[in-house]
Amino acid sequence: MKKFQLKNFAIISLLVFLVISGLNLSLAEAKKGNLLEWNGQKIATLDANGKSYIQVEQAAQASGTDIHKSKNKYVMQSRLDRIQKKGVIRVGTTGDYKPFTYFNEETNEFEGLDIDAAKLMAVDLGVEVEFVKTSWPTLMEDLLDDKFDIAVGGISRNTDRQITGHLSIPYLDDGKSPLIREEDKDRFQSLEDIDQPDVTIGVNPGGTNQKFVDANIKQANVVVIENNLDIPPMVAEGEVDVMITDKVEAIYYASKDERLYAALTDSTFTKSQKGYLMHRNDPAFQNWVDLWMEEMELQGEFDRLKQEWIYSGE
């Protein structure tokens, strides 16, 4: 069976010219066709008169949208329409990356800079917010499985993620830097100082931290630690020497524990930006989010959240 990879939303618009709407053929008269892949989902096509068609309901499901039928006309609705219709925006977040997202087991709630931002987004949409737990290794898979409408929580913008999903405009500049002990700030002044056989680095799996460590650390010992939240106290206690992370996280933990030091934050190993992760092929929702973020920046709301969650301990 042949497989077709859908490359453009315009293509699906052509395919959604249904057998039942344009050819006066019943579904029973159409033959089972090939297999079409889109957004990680497989859709069976129907062949009629030498052409392949798919049902509009399947097209809507694969694109993460709803359909609306009025006077025999089908309209593919944006996720924005669906969110407002249902009155809920589902927000994916890992809950393990302070100061952006943290699941507080005592209150059984998420908290952090991006959690507060998501709540403000829901208010401006006029809907409720539902937080959905995800993880760094499963983030993109959960996106394709449509477990959430948007993901937040210190997500770095990069081209790998943009292949599968869609990243918003940035709201914060960042880069990789080391979180170390205060007593070691003269010992670790470069990546070369860190990448030594007598150094142990702690890293969480599945995200950009591990990707950087795998690509750049050749001699130091690397310990993979499942819960990102466990690594800073391990650095402070001397169980590991270094945590390679984003400078914002390093600054945050150093501000909360006098034993820790955020090194090289003025000359980070990499340069990156934070953004929000959405599904592809939905310009209406994507444009709304981008404009909302620009308004947040213009009105000083992002600055207020950064001051509250990142720099308040300094």
C-alpha positions in Angstrom: 0.0 0.0 0.0 1.4 3.4 -1.0 1.8 6.1 1.6 1.3 9.8 0.9 3.0 12.5 3.0 0.9 15.6 3.2 3.1 18.7 2.9 0.7 21.6 2.7 -2.6 22.5 4.1 -3.7 23.6 0.6 -3.4 20.0 -0.5 -5.8 18.8 2.1 -8.2 21.5 1.0 -8.3 19.9 -2.4 -8.7 16.4 -1.0 -11.6 17.4 1.1 -13.7 17.8 -2.1 -15.8 14.9 -0.9 -17.1 12.1 -3.0 -20.5 12.6 -1.5 -20.5 16.4 -2.1 -19.3 16.7 -5.6 -19.7 13.5 -7.5 -23.1 12.3 -6.5 -21.5 9.0 -5.5 -22.3 7.2 -2.3 -19.5 6.0 0.0 -20.5 2.4 -0.9 -19.7 3.1 -4.6 -16.2 4.2 -3.7 -13.3 1.7 -3.3 -10.9 1.6 -0.5 -7.8 3.6 -1.6 -4.4 4.2 -0.2 -3.0 5.5 3.1 -2.3 9.2 3.8 -0.1 10.3 6.6 -0.5 13.7 8.2 0.5 15.1 11.6 1.5 11.6 12.6 -2.0 10.2 11.9 -2.9 7.7 9.2 -6.0 8.4 7.1 -7.6 5.9 4.7 -8.5 7.4 1.3 -11.4 6.4 -0.9 -10.9 6.0 -4.7 -13.6 7.0 -7.2 -13.4 7.7 -10.9 -9.6 7.5 -10.7 -9.2 10.1 -7.9 -8.5 9.8 -4.2 -10.7 11.4 -1.6 -10.9 11.6 2.2 -13.8 12.3 4.5 -14.0 15.8 5.8 -14.4 14.5 9.4 -11.0 12.7 9.1 -9.4 15.8 7.7 -10.6 17.9 10.6 -9.4 15.3 13.1 -6.0 15.1 11.6 -5.6 18.8 11.5 -6.7 19.3 15.0 -9.7 21.4 14.0 -13.5 21.1 14.0 -15.8 21.3 11.0 -18.9 23.4 10.7 -21.6 22.7 8.1 -24.1 25.4 7.1 -26.2 25.3 3.9 -24.2 22.4 2.5 -20.9 24.2 2.9 -18.1 22.8 5.1 -15.9 25.2 6.9 -12.6 24.0 8.6 -12.5 25.8 11.9 -9.4 26.9 13.7 -8.4 25.5 17.0 -9.1 29.0 18.2 -12.8 28.5 17.4 -12.8 25.1 19.1 -11.2 26.5 22.2 -13.8 29.2 22.5 -16.7 26.9 21.7 -15.6 24.4 24.4 -14.7 27.1 26.8 -11.4 25.5 27.7 -7.8 25.8 26.5 -5.7 22.7 27.2 -2.1 23.7 28.2 0.7 21.1 28.1 3.5 21.6 30.6 6.2 19.4 32.2 6.0 20.8 35.7 9.7 20.2 36.4 11.4 23.4 35.1 11.6 26.3 37.6 11.0 29.2 37.3 8.8 28.5 34.2 6.7 25.5 35.3 6.6 23.5 38.6 4.0 21.0 39.9 3.5 21.7 43.6 2.6 18.3 45.2 1.4 20.1 48.3 -1.2 22.2 46.5 -1.6 19.7 43.6 -1.3 22.6 41.2 1.1 24.0 38.6 2.9 27.2 39.3 5.6 29.4 37.6 6.1 32.2 35.1 4.5 30.4 32.1 1.7 29.0 34.3 0.7 32.5 35.2 1.1 33.6 31.6 -1.2 30.7 30.5 -3.8 31.7 33.0 -3.7 35.3 31.6 -4.1 33.9 28.1 -7.2 32.0 29.1 -8.7 35.1 30.7 -8.1 37.0 27.4 -9.7 34.2 25.5 -12.6 34.1 27.8 -12.2 30.4 28.7 -11.0 28.2 31.5 -7.5 26.7 31.5 -6.8 23.0 31.9 -3.1 22.0 32.5 -2.0 18.7 31.0 1.1 17.0 32.3 3.7 16.1 29.7 7.5 15.4 29.8 10.5 16.5 27.7 11.0 13.1 26.1 7.3 12.9 25.1 6.6 16.6 24.4 6.4 16.3 20.6 4.6 13.0 20.7 2.0 14.3 23.1 1.5 17.3 20.7 0.9 15.0 17.8 -1.5 13.0 19.9 -3.5 16.2 20.5 -3.3 16.0 24.3 -3.1 19.8 24.5 -3.8 22.9 22.4 -0.5 24.7 23.3 2.5 23.8 25.4 4.4 26.2 27.8 7.1 26.0 30.3 10.5 27.2 29.2 10.4 25.6 25.8 13.4 26.5 23.6 12.7 27.5 20.1 14.6 25.3 17.6 14.3 24.1 14.1 13.9 20.4 15.1 10.7 21.3 17.1 9.5 23.5 14.2 9.5 20.5 11.9 6.9 18.8 13.9 5.0 21.7 15.5 4.8 25.4 15.4 6.7 27.8 17.8 5.5 31.2 18.7 7.5 34.4 18.6 10.0 34.6 21.5 9.4 36.2 24.9 12.8 35.6 26.5 16.4 35.4 25.4 18.4 32.6 26.9 21.4 30.2 26.4 23.2 27.3 28.0 25.3 28.0 31.1 26.6 26.0 34.1 25.0 25.9 37.5 27.8 25.2 40.0 28.7 25.5 43.6 29.8 29.0 44.8 33.1 27.5 46.0 33.9 26.3 42.5 33.4 29.6 40.6 37.1 30.0 40.1 37.5 26.3 39.1 34.9 26.4 36.3 35.4 29.4 34.0 35.0 27.7 30.6 33.5 24.7 28.9 37.0 23.2 28.7 37.3 23.5 32.6 34.0 21.6 32.9 34.8 18.8 30.4 37.4 17.1 32.5 37.6 13.4 33.7 37.3 14.4 37.4 34.0 16.4 36.8 30.5 14.9 37.1 27.7 16.6 35.2 24.0 16.0 36.0 21.5 16.4 33.2 17.8 15.6 32.6 16.8 13.5 29.6 15.0 14.4 26.5 15.4 18.1 26.2 17.9 20.7 24.9 20.1 20.3 28.0 20.9 16.6 27.2 21.3 17.5 23.5 24.0 20.1 24.4 25.8 17.7 26.8 25.8 14.8 24.3 27.2 17.1 21.6 29.8 18.9 23.6 31.0 16.8 26.6 33.6 14.3 25.7 35.6 13.6 28.9 33.5 14.5 32.0 31.2 11.9 33.6 27.6 12.4 32.7 24.8 11.2 35.0 21.2 11.3 33.6 18.7 12.2 36.3 15.1 11.7 35.4 13.6 14.6 37.4 15.1 18.0 36.5 14.1 19.4 39.9 16.5 17.0 41.6 19.7 18.2 40.0 20.2 21.7 41.6 20.2 20.3 45.2 22.5 17.5 44.0 24.9 20.2 42.8 24.6 22.0 46.1 25.3 18.8 48.1 28.3 17.8 46.0 26.7 14.7 44.4 27.4 16.2 41.0 29.6 19.1 40.2 27.8 20.9 37.3 24.3 21.2 35.9 24.3 22.5 32.3 21.1 24.3 31.8 19.5 27.5 30.6 20.9 30.6 32.2 17.5 31.6 33.5 17.2 28.4 35.5 20.7 28.8 36.7 20.0 32.3 37.9 16.8 31.2 39.6 18.4 28.4 41.6 21.5 30.5 42.6 19.1 33.2 43.9 17.4 30.6 46.1 20.4 28.8 47.5 23.6 30.6 48.6 25.6 27.5 48.0 25.0 27.7 44.3 26.4 30.0 41.6 25.2 30.8 38.1 28.4 30.9 36.0 29.1 32.4 32.6 25.6 33.9 32.3 27.1 36.9 30.4 28.7 34.6 27.8 26.5 31.6 27.5 27.7 28.5 25.6 24.7 28.9 23.2 22.1 31.5 22.3 18.4 30.6 22.3 14.9 31.9 22.9 11.9 30.7 24.7 8.5 30.4 23.0 5.2 28.5 23.1 4.6 25.3 21.2 1.5 24.8 19.0 0.2 22.5 16.3 1.1 23.2 12.7 -1.2 24.4 9.9 -3.5 26.7 12.0 -2.5 30.3 11.2 -5.6 31.8 12.9 -4.7 30.4 16.4 -1.0 31.0 15.8 -1.5 34.6 14.8 -3.8 35.2 17.9 -1.1 33.8 20.2 1.6 35.9 18.6 -0.4 39.1 18.9 -1.4 38.3 22.5 2.3 37.8 23.3 3.2 41.2 21.6 0.5 42.8 23.8 1.9 41.1 26.9 5.3 42.6 26.0 3.9 46.0 25.2 1.9 46.3 28.4 4.9 45.1 30.5 3.3 41.9 31.7 6.2 39.7 30.6 8.6 42.0 32.5 6.4 41.8 35.6 6.4 38.0 35.4 10.1 37.8 34.9 10.8 40.1 37.8 8.4 38.0 40.0 9.7 34.6 39.1 13.3 35.0 38.0 14.9 38.0 39.6 12.9 38.4 42.9 15.5 36.4 44.9 18.5 38.4 43.7 
